[in-house]
Amino acid sequence: MSAISLRGVDIAYAGQRVVHGVSFEVGKGESFALVGESGSGKSTVLRAIAGLAPEWIGEITLLGQPGSHRPNRTLARHCQMVFQDPYGSLHPRKTVDAVLTEPLAIHGIGNRDARVERVLADVGLDRRFRFRYPHQLSGGQRQRVAIARALMLEPEVLLLDEPTSALDVSVQAEILNLLKRLRAEHGLTYLMVTHNLPVVSFLCERIGVMNKGRIVEIAPATALHDGAFSDPYSQALYAASGRE
Amino acid sequence: MSLLSVDNLQVSFPTPRGRVKVVDGVSFDLGRERLGIVGESGSGKSITGRAILRLIRPPGRVSGRLVFDGRDLAGLSERDMRKLRGARISMIMQDPRYSLNPVMTVGTQIEEALRVHERLPRHAMRARVRAMLEAVRIDDPDRVARLYPHEVSGGMGQRVMIAMMLIPRPSLLIADEPTSALDVSVQGDVLRLIDDLVRDHGMGLILISHDLPLVARYCDRIVVMNAGRILETCPAGALNTARHPYTQGLLAAVPQMPETRAELPVMERAT
């Protein structure tokens, strides 16, 4: 059974269709990347899976369960999202502790103190950060908190929306290493959206290339070694990202 | 003679624990060339750019010598400085969404940038705005000139900002992370555009960014900054042979296109 499966999914915002007939499968424990320009609909696909883009038709299956048209508890237990901008995705008036405890309170999970401690250690944050506010943290630390928040309910699937594009290269390297380690340790499944092909090359096994709301090609990440893409659009994207 | 010469530039800000030097003794000379300033956030690279335009407000304190085109910038009155800003030295900011006036059309904004420095008849003004929008490769300049900033995409917004900064024909352009708010696919276009315009107009360029490979591609010379100081200056082509461990660390942290390393090297950080 695959972790995420989409079959012929169309997604619309206010009646305007932006994603057309998207189909792909992500196996359990796999790391899959959706790449494309802004406006290609890649983030919209993530949002639909998370129940944040309710106007979709087609078939979404998440760990064997049918997809939802709105966020709900069961979905939250199994699937969490990490957003691009760590400055925008943490509540400015809540401490790290409050942010991390909230999902536990909502789901009536006990042993909160130990769980918070453990997850902080998991993402490599010192315990002295536990009672700080987001503005007292650097960008990289904030993104660690955002990842910790997503891990609180011990989900199997993480949806990553440009998790490092707001960060400096040196901090990006730390967060990428962290994501790689967490996946190995917890057996997580990643669905990542990014426009940075070298990041895909580091973190993912397969990649889906999106253009104008459609998936034009699904290729193994090894295609990034030799440029073995069949679709002209993916080839152009590959060429544009080649640094030398 | 160099276009800009910076000698022992220091910028400090007060904190509860005393004044902190954010820029600490930066010196460089710039001709009509493309200079890249690279460093992590907090390295003082943006503050250096702002200090050149005398945009550091109290309680920030600036010292050192800044000579632009033979004139000492520290000696100029605020009035003279204002004549210089935009007209002779211009700056492209990071995010067009926050730097454009949301209640003014694109055309009016570009026109305003010109009107501040030059008196021209209305039709001549219009023609200059139109030509400038064409120069930044906007296909339908008359339509775009009537749009408001929220009606244009990020890439187009950044082109509009470049048009606004270049219309008074400055001699020095400072671009502070001009593409980090943009998509990769658009990034290349915007940088190539800046590059062409800089060459055509014979301008000097200071490109400030944290992205080493990108700066190496578009600059002649690179200055690497950390903690307010210049660690190393090298020709862009010789970046791979950079000697300083910090520069090497920054280079190694960038994921490569065929990435085969199991883990990326990270910088030692004093938390």
Interface residues (C-beta under 8 A of the other chain):
Chain A: E37 S38 G39 D126 G139 D168 V169 S170 V171 Q172 A173 E174 L176 N177 K180 H195 N196 L197 P198 V199 S201 F202 L224 H225 D226 L237 A240 S241 G242 R243
Chain B: E40 S41 S153 G154 D183 V184 S185 V186 G188 H210 D211 L212 P213 R217 G249 L250 A253 V254 P255 Q256 M257 P258 E259 R261 A262 E263 L264 P265 V266 M267 T271
